[in-house]
Amino acid sequence: NQDYENELKKAINESMPFVSDLQPLAVIQSEYENNKFEQCFTALGARYTQVRRLRRDGNCFYRAFLFQLFEHFILT
């Protein structure tokens, strides 16, 4: 059971970085086609053109918040 868990964590770590490079919003929109959230992309597209993907490992909220904070200070 522990071996399976370790293999699963390894596969997740290899498949996605902690924070991705900027990607067009259309990449994520295609994943939510025919979904109740599809309407939200109109509002998002009015304000944002690109997004960053995060590894979904339970710390993604903190990683997103801190990454955006650091990026804001670096770019301003």
N, C-alpha and C positions, 0 to 999 in steps of 0.2 A: 504494500500500500504506500509506503514512504517512497519506494523507488518510482512508482507511477507518478506520485506527486512531484518528485524531482524532475522527472522527464517532462512533465507537463509545464513546469516552470521554465525549464530550459527551452522548450519549443516556443513559449510565449516570448521569452527574452530574445531569441534569435529572429522571431518574425516581425517585431516592431521595436523601434527605438523608443527611448523615454519621451523624447519630443521630436516630432518630424520637422522637416523643412516646410516652408509655406507651400500650400497647395490651393488650387482654385476651389471656390465654394461648390462648383458643379460636381466635383469628385464625391463629396459627401451627399449632395442632393441625389445623385444616381443611386446611392445605397438606400435612400428612403422613398423611392418611387412607390406609388400605390400604398402609401401609409398615411395615417392621420396627421403626421407632422409635415407632410409635403407642402402644405399651405404656408408654413413658417418661413420657407426659403425665400419667399417674395420679400418679406420684411427684412430678413437677414441680408439679402442681396442688395438692398437699398443702402445699407450701411457698411457692409464688409464685402470684399472681393476675394479674400484669401483667408485660409484657416490653417491651424496646425493640429495635427493628430497627436494624441497622447497614448502611451501604453496604459491600458486599463488594468491596473494591479492593486487598486485600493488606495493609492496615494496620488491619483491623477488630479484631484481637486487642488491639493497643496502644490503639486508640481506646476499646474497651469497657472495658479495665482502667482507663485514666486517667479516663474519664468516671465510672465507678462510684466510684473513689477520691475524685474531686472532689465528687461528689454526696453521698457519705458525710460528708465534712467539712463541707459546707454545711448539711446537714440535722441534724447533731448538735451 
